[in-house]
Amino acid sequence: MVAPKPTDAEGIGVYSEKRVHAIIKHFLCDDESCHEVKILPGKKGQKGIVADVFTDGMAYEVQTGSFYPLVRKIEAYLRKTEIPVTVIYPIAAEKWINWMDPETGAILKRTRSTKKGRVSDVMKEIYWFRDFLPESRLTVCVFLLDVEEFRFRDGWDKSRTRGATKYDRIPTVLKQIVRLRDPEDYARFLPPELPSEFKASDYARLSGIRGVATYGSLQVLCKLGLIEPSEIRGRAQWYKKRTGTLL
């Protein structure tokens, strides 16, 4: 496989996300008249709310990055329309990296990435939607994909891989779709081994959701009524699982 050398360095990173975005849009609906459909008019000088895909009365938004930029858009769907909206979040479960010659675009080497994406990776993003939960018209769909990524071997270290330019990402296999809408769907993020009372470090260890995402996930689970703050012991906030009817 040979790829042309890019001439616009500013557009390289954007281009890689557009390819994934476009492929998923066509997977959702092949009819391009259903792509980029205006839902709400904008104020003067603004484009308003435009759905990535709108078909059968449903709106779909494909988000390959942070959910934060979508917050106002999702709020508009939920507060100003009756339209159900699904946010598609692609995660690379398996990724192969194709290293390219920066001059010719020829593939030099293909290696498997050691990093494997998991469904739980979405929790750090759902945190931004916490004020909308639970909301029956809002669904988050995780697409677990196999991905071929192309990078130019133009990095700054001896191997020319560190800081290398990402050229493109192409999804090759859709392995699994996980839908998250009701509290019961989010219960999958409560590890079976989690005790009835626990602290954030226990949750991080058992769920594998670590760092800042740990606390964001706990806030989401509290909002959904799956857990609730218990008490502060020493410096640690403890939580407990809720029993009974979910919200």
C-alpha positions in Angstrom: 0.0 0.0 0.0 1.3 3.4 -0.9 0.0 6.7 0.5 0.7 10.2 -0.9 2.8 12.5 1.1 0.5 15.2 2.6 1.0 18.8 1.7 -1.1 20.4 4.5 0.4 19.4 7.8 -2.4 21.2 9.7 -5.0 18.9 8.2 -3.4 15.5 8.9 -4.8 14.8 12.3 -8.2 16.1 11.4 -8.3 13.9 8.2 -7.7 10.7 10.3 -10.8 11.4 12.4 -12.9 12.3 9.3 -12.3 8.9 7.7 -13.6 7.0 10.8 -16.4 9.5 11.1 -17.5 9.1 7.5 -17.3 5.3 7.5 -19.5 5.0 10.6 -22.0 7.5 9.1 -22.4 5.2 6.0 -22.7 2.2 8.3 -25.6 3.9 10.0 -27.3 4.9 6.8 -26.1 4.7 3.2 -28.4 7.4 2.0 -26.3 10.6 2.0 -29.4 12.7 2.0 -29.8 11.6 5.6 -26.3 13.0 6.4 -25.8 16.5 7.8 -29.5 17.2 8.3 -30.4 20.5 9.9 -32.6 19.9 13.0 -32.8 23.4 14.5 -32.1 26.8 12.9 -29.3 28.8 14.4 -29.1 32.4 15.4 -27.8 34.9 12.9 -24.3 33.8 11.8 -24.6 30.4 13.3 -25.4 27.1 11.6 -27.8 25.7 14.3 -28.1 22.1 15.2 -27.1 19.7 12.4 -27.3 15.9 12.9 -24.5 13.7 11.5 -27.3 11.3 10.5 -31.0 11.6 10.8 -33.2 8.7 9.7 -36.5 7.1 10.8 -37.0 10.0 13.3 -33.7 9.3 15.1 -30.7 11.5 15.3 -27.1 10.1 15.4 -24.0 11.9 16.4 -20.6 10.3 15.7 -18.0 11.5 18.2 -14.4 10.2 17.9 -13.1 12.6 20.6 -14.2 14.1 23.8 -17.9 14.5 24.6 -17.4 17.9 26.0 -17.9 19.8 22.7 -21.2 17.9 22.3 -22.8 19.1 25.6 -24.7 22.1 24.2 -25.8 20.2 21.1 -27.2 17.3 23.2 -28.9 19.7 25.5 -30.6 21.3 22.5 -31.9 17.9 21.3 -33.3 17.1 24.8 -34.7 20.5 25.7 -35.9 21.9 22.4 -37.0 18.8 20.4 -38.7 15.5 20.9 -36.1 13.6 18.8 -34.2 10.6 20.4 -30.5 11.0 19.9 -27.8 8.4 19.9 -24.1 9.3 20.3 -21.8 6.8 18.6 -18.4 6.4 20.3 -15.8 4.3 18.4 -13.1 2.6 20.5 -10.1 0.7 18.9 -10.2 -2.7 20.6 -7.3 -3.9 18.4 -5.0 -1.6 16.5 -2.3 -2.2 14.0 0.1 0.6 13.2 1.5 1.0 9.7 4.7 3.0 9.6 5.2 4.9 6.4 8.1 6.5 4.7 7.6 10.3 5.1 8.9 10.9 1.5 7.3 8.2 -0.5 4.4 7.0 1.6 5.5 3.4 1.3 4.7 1.1 4.2 7.9 0.3 6.1 6.6 -1.8 8.9 3.3 -3.0 10.5 3.1 -3.6 14.2 0.4 -4.4 16.6 -0.3 -1.8 19.3 -0.1 -3.1 22.9 -2.9 -0.7 23.9 -6.3 -2.4 23.7 -9.5 -0.4 24.0 -12.3 -1.5 26.3 -16.0 -0.5 26.6 -15.3 1.1 30.0 -13.1 3.7 28.2 -16.3 5.5 27.4 -17.0 6.4 31.1 -14.5 9.2 31.1 -16.6 10.8 28.3 -20.1 10.1 29.7 -19.1 12.2 32.7 -19.8 15.3 30.5 -23.4 14.0 30.0 -24.0 13.5 33.7 -26.6 16.3 34.0 -28.7 14.6 31.3 -28.8 11.2 33.1 -31.0 9.2 33.2 -32.7 10.4 30.0 -34.7 7.9 27.9 -34.1 9.8 24.7 -30.3 9.8 25.0 -28.4 6.6 24.1 -24.6 6.2 24.0 -23.4 3.4 21.7 -19.9 2.1 21.9 -18.5 0.7 18.7 -15.6 -1.7 19.4 -13.5 -1.7 16.3 -10.4 -3.2 14.8 -8.4 -0.3 13.3 -5.5 0.1 10.9 -3.6 3.3 11.8 -1.1 4.9 9.5 1.8 7.0 10.8 4.7 8.7 9.1 8.1 7.6 10.5 9.1 11.2 11.2 9.4 11.4 15.0 12.1 13.1 16.9 13.8 10.1 18.5 16.4 7.6 17.0 13.6 5.2 16.0 11.6 8.1 14.4 8.5 6.8 16.1 8.1 9.1 19.1 6.1 12.2 18.2 5.4 10.7 14.7 2.7 12.2 12.6 -0.6 10.3 12.5 -1.9 10.2 8.9 -5.0 8.2 8.9 -7.2 5.6 10.7 -9.3 3.1 9.0 -11.8 0.8 10.8 -11.7 -2.7 9.4 -13.9 -4.8 11.7 -16.9 -3.9 13.9 -16.5 -6.4 16.8 -19.2 -5.3 19.2 -21.9 -2.7 19.8 -22.8 -1.8 23.4 -25.8 0.4 24.0 -26.0 2.5 27.2 -29.3 4.2 28.1 -31.0 2.9 31.2 -29.3 2.5 34.7 -29.4 -1.2 34.1 -27.1 -0.8 31.1 -24.6 1.1 33.2 -24.6 -1.5 35.9 -22.0 -3.4 33.8 -19.5 -0.8 35.1 -19.9 -2.1 38.7 -17.5 -5.0 39.0 -19.1 -8.2 40.6 -16.2 -8.3 43.1 -16.9 -4.8 44.3 -17.9 -4.9 48.0 -21.2 -3.3 49.2 -19.1 -0.4 50.6 -16.0 0.8 48.9 -13.8 3.8 48.2 -12.5 5.2 44.9 -9.2 3.2 45.0 -11.2 0.0 45.4 -13.3 0.9 42.4 -10.2 1.8 40.3 -8.5 -1.4 41.1 -11.4 -3.7 40.3 -12.8 -1.9 37.3 -9.6 -0.9 35.7 -11.0 2.7 35.3 -8.1 4.7 36.7 -7.0 8.3 37.2 -9.4 11.2 36.8 -11.8 8.8 35.0 -12.3 7.0 38.3 -14.0 9.9 40.0 -16.0 10.8 36.8 -17.3 7.3 36.7 -18.4 7.3 40.3 -20.3 10.6 39.7 -22.1 9.0 36.8 -23.0 5.9 38.8 -24.3 8.1 41.6 -26.4 10.2 39.2 -27.9 6.9 37.8 -28.8 5.8 41.3 -26.5 2.7 41.2 -24.4 3.8 44.1 -24.4 6.7 46.6 -21.9 8.4 48.9 -21.7 6.8 52.3 -19.3 8.5 54.7 -15.9 10.0 54.9 -13.4 7.9 56.8 -10.1 9.7 57.3 -9.6 11.5 54.0 -11.4 9.0 51.8 -15.0 9.3 50.6 -16.7 5.9 50.8 -19.6 4.8 48.6 -22.2 2.0 48.9 -24.2 0.1 46.4 -27.8 1.0 46.3 -30.5 -1.7 46.5 -34.1 -1.7 45.4 -35.6 -0.1 42.3 -33.3 1.8 40.0 -34.2 5.3 38.7 
